[in-house]
Amino acid sequence: MADWKKKVDITSPDISAEGFQWRYCPPAEDDPEALKADAIRHIVSTLGSDYARKKKYNYYYGLALAVRDRLVEQWLTTQRSYYDEEAKRVYYLSLEYLPGKSLVNNLICLGLYHAAYRAMADFGLNLEDLTEVEWDAGLGNGGLGRLASCYLDSMATLGVPGYGYGIRYDYGMFNQVIENGAQVEKADNWMRTFNPWEFDRGNSLVEVKFGGRVKRWVDEKGRLRNDWIPEDKVHAMPCDMLVPGYRNKKTINMRLWSARSDREFDLNYFNTGDYVGAVEEKVRDENISKVLYPSEEVIQGRELRLKQQYFFVAASLHDIVRRFKKKNDDFRDFPDKVAIQLNDTHPAVAVPELMRILVDVELVDWETAWSVCEKTFAYTNHTILPEALETWSVELFGRVLPRHLEIIYEINSRFLNFVEQHYADLPRAELDDRKRRLSLIAEGAEKRVRMANLAIVGSHSVNGVAALHTKILKDSVFRDFDELYPGKINNKTNGVTPRRWLRQSNPRLTGLIGETLNSEAFLRDLDLIKQIEPYADDAEFRKRWAEVKRANKEHLRDYLEREMGAIVNIDSLFDVQVKRIHEYKRQLLNVLHVVTLFNRLIDDPGYDMTPRTVLFGGKAAPGYFMAKRIIRLINAVASVVNSEPRVSNKLTVHFMPNYRVSQAEVVIPATELSEQISMAGMEASGTGNMKFAINGALTIGTLDGATIEMADRIGKENMFLFGHTAEGIENLKREGYNPWQYYENDPELRRVLDMISGDFFSRYEPGLFQPLVQSLLSGGDRYCLLADYRSYVDTQDEVARLYHDQDEWNRRSILNTARMGFFSSDRSIAEYARDIWGLQLD
C-alpha cells in the first residue's frame, strides 16, 4: 500500500483543495508566466481593456482566451491527423448537450490547472472566483444532454474521431426561480456576454429549406427527378466549441448550428413606418435557434420544434457529406467512412434527409441509397414509455417537409412489403395487425409519423442504455421489431466521465485516491479505482475518507447559506434527490417520508432520530401541472418543518433553485444518501445514480434502470434497496392495484395524506395540494407510490440506524466508489466504437 498516511492533512485550514491537489499532480505542461502573458495580451488586444484594473470579468476572459489558443492548436493537429489517416468519422447527433462551465474542465484536460491557479494568484486573484463569471451553457435540459457531453469527453480522451452536432441555442430551457414556493421560469440568457469557447463560422453558411412543394420531371437520361421547391429558407451558421481529451493532446469539437435569416432588413416596411414589419420575417426565421424546447401546447410551438430538428439535421448532414466528398466519390463507401449515432428520436429525420441527398441530389439508386443509410445510422433509445415515443402529425410534417414525407411513405411501403414476405405464413388478420404495429405511419383519426419506428428501420443498430431498459425494449416496447430483426436491439449501459464527475467536482477525494494509489491513472481507466477497495478495512484511511466528505459538506453548507440563506446542520445526514421533477421519479414519495419523520418528532420529543438534511433540486417542464405542484408542496413542507422549533437541528428541508451542472458539482461530492426512487421499470438508465456513487454516496433506490447493474457490482448489501421490482409492479397492476387499500391499512401513510389534502401545509390556499392526493387515491396512483411507501420508510429507518455507525458507513462508502469502475463513459464509448461504429481503438 502507498505511504499515504504521511501526506499533507487536507483538513488543515491553511491548505486549500487546490494546494492539496497540486502536491501529487505531475508538473503542468505550460508555465504560469506564459499564461499570464497571454491573458494580459487578450485583455488588452481582444477585450480592449486595461489589465491594471483587476476585474474578475477581464481576467476570466483573458485566461479563457489564452486557454482557447492552446485548444485550437491541439484541435488543428487532431483534425489534420484524421484527414491524413482517412479515419472513419463518428457523428453524434443530439438536440441537447449540457457541458456546464468550460474553464476548469479545459484547464484540467490540458494539464494547466495549477499553472493557471498560480498565474492568477500572482495577479492577486483567486481562480475559483474567476469561474463565477462563466455561465452554464444553456444547450440542454437534463440527463440526455449531460450524457452527450460525457460521451464527447470520452471520444476525445479515447481518440475516437468524433464530432457532436446540435443547435447553439441563444436561450436555454429557463432559469428557475422560486417565488412563494412556486417555480417561475425566467429567460436563460446564457449568451448575454460573448462565449469565449466558440468560433462562429460566418463564412460557412448552409442553406436549409422548409415547406413548399415537390416538382417532378424526367431528365435527359430518362430518370425521374424530384426537385424540392421550398417556400422558406434559413441559413445555418456553424459554431464550433472545442472538446479536449484528457492530457492526450487530442481535441475534437461540437459543431452547433445557429439560425440566420435568408431575409434581411426590409426597407419598404421601414419607410412606411412599419418598424416591426421591417425585421419581422428575419426574427421569425432566427427563432429556430432561439430557445431550447419551445412550448408544444400550441401549433406554432410544435411546428418550431419540428423545424429545429430538421434544421440541425439538414445542416449536419450537409457538413458530413461535404467532408466525405473531399476524398471520396463513391457513396457505396460512405458507411466505411461515416458512422452517425442518433441520440434519441429527435434527429431521426436524418434518415429521410440522407435518402433525399443520395437519391435526389447525388442520383444514387434507391436500393443502394437505402443500404448506405442502414449501414450508416445507429439509434439510441432513451425511453420505455410508448406515449413518450415521438410522433408528428402527417399534416404538419408534410407541410414543413413535403419531400421527406414522400420518402417516408416510400420507405414504409417497401418495409411493409418486406414484413408481408417475412411473415407470409401468418393468418391474414394476425399479419395485418403486426403490420399496423410496425408501420412508420400510425393510422387513425389523425395519421402520425412514428419517429422511433423510422429510426429503427433506418438503422443497423438500436441500443438501450441499461440492461433492464434494453430487456423491456426487446420484450415489450419494440418486441415486434426484435422478432423481425434478431440481434439489432442491443444494450450499451450509460456511463459518466470521471474527469468532470470526480477530478473536477471532487478534487479532495481525487487527491486522496491519487495519493493512495500513487497515480492518477484511474482518471483515464476507472477500473483502476478498484485498487482502493482493500483500504476500506484500514481505520486510518476511513478517517481520512470521512474528513474529505466533511470538507465537501462544509463547502455545500457555505454554498447553501450564500445562495439561499439556508442554515443546515453539518452533522446531519445529507439526503439528496436532484433530477428533473416528474411523477415517475417520485419526489412525492420522498416528501411523504419527510412528513412521516416530522410527525414522529412532533409526537415524541424524545424520538431518537438521526439528524437529516433533505435537499431537493430539479426543474419541472413549464406546462407540467403536477410536477410544478410537487415543487409547491416541497417548499410548503420545508416552510413548516424548518420553522418548527420542536424539530430544529433534527430535520430540515430545502429546495435548491435552478439545478444545473455547476450546482451539481457542489452538491454531489457532499451527498451521503442518494435518492434513486423511481418506480421500477420506468427509468431508462439514469446517470445521477452513477455520479453520486462514484463520489461515495450510498444509494437508496428501487431496482430500476442502471441501479440494478450498480447493485450487482457494488453489492446489494452496500446499498439500500426497497420496493417492488418491475415484474412485481406489472403483477400488481395486472391483479388490480387498489391504492385505497394501502391508505386504509397504514396509519402513518393515512395521516400524511390527510395532512396534505387537509391543508396543513396550505392553510392560506385551501385545496392547493388536493390534486396530488387525488392522483394517488382516486387517480389510481399510476406510479405506485403507496405500494412502495412502507418499504421505503422502513428502509429509510435502516439508513438512519447505519448512519449512527459512522465507521461502517464510511467503509461502505469506500466500497461504493471502489466498485464503480464499470460506469465510466470511457467504457460505454469503447463498446459503441467496437460493436456499433466498427472502430478499432488503441
Secondary structure, DSSP 8 states (H G I E B T S, - for coil): ---GGGS--TTSTT--HHHHHHHHS---SS-HHHHHHHHHHHHHHTS---TTS--HHHHHHHHHHHHHHHHHHHHHHHHHHHHHHT--EEEEE-S-------HHHHHHHHT-HHHHHHHHHHTT--HHHHHTTS----S--SHHHHHHHHHHHHHHHHT--EEEEEE--SB-S-EEEEETTEEEEE---TTSS--TTEEE-TT--EEEEES-EEEEEE-TTS-EEEEEE-SEEEEEEEEEEEEE-SSSS-EEEEEEEEEEES----HHHHHTT-HHHHHHHHHHHHGGGTBSS---SSHHHHHHHHHHHHHHHHHHHHHHHHHHHTT---GGGHHHHEEEEEESSTTTTHHHHHHHIIIIIS---HHHHHHHHHHHEEEE-----GGGS-EEEHHHHHHH-HHHHHHHHHHHHHHHHHHHHHTTTS-HHHHHHHHHHH-SEE-SSS-EEEHHHHHHHT-SEEEESSHHHHHHIIIIITHHHHHHSTTTEEE----B-HIIIIIIT-HHHHHHHHHHHT--GGGT-GGGGGGGGGGGG-HHHHHHHHHHHHHHHHHHHHHHHHHH-----TTSEEEEEES---GGGTHHHHHHHHHHHHHHHHH-TT-----EEEEEE----TT-HHHHHHHHHHHHHHHHHHT-GGGTTTEEEEEESS--HHHHHHHHHH-SEEEE---TT--S--SHHHHHHHTT-EEEE-S-TTHHHHHHHH-GGGSEE-S--HHHHHHHHHT---HHHHHHH-HHHHHHHHHHHTTTT-TTSTTTTHHHHHHHHTT--TT-HHHHHHHHHHHHHHHHHHHH-HHHHHHHHHHHHHT-GGGBHHHHHHHHIIIII-----
